[in-house]
Amino acid sequence: MQAWSSYGIHWPLEELYLGIKPDAPKKALAVVPYLPGSWKALSIDNLHVGSDQIAVSVKVAGINHVTTVSAPAGWQLTIGYTFPVNTQITSVRLNNSPAAFQIVNTNRGEEIQVQTNSGSTQQVQIQAK
């Protein structure tokens, strides 16, 4: 067993499935998850990003996709969810209010992204068919 061997488990969970992409020097954080079809939830607490810690959770229930991020104040936050190409988005809400969003095509699919700032728990709720 080597000290770095857990990297093979942590990296896919944090970056591929939870979609966590930090840029600590710029105080920018993107969290745009994509769970495999049979997974209904995934979360991580006390993840060190620079000198701060964040918590991320994602839950999928039917057409509802909820991404929640807790991070200290001062971060530019991109939060959302990744869907297969041509998924119909019916509602995007940030903290229970309608939210402006953008669709970004990636090799994982179409990322629905909402821009906000950290400082409290931020939650994006997306409904898609």
Helices and strands as residue ranges (DSSP letters): H 7-11, I 12-17, E 20-23, G 24-26, E 28-31, E 41-49, E 52-61, E 64-70, E 76-83, E 89-94, E 97-98, E 102-106, E 109-117, E 121-128
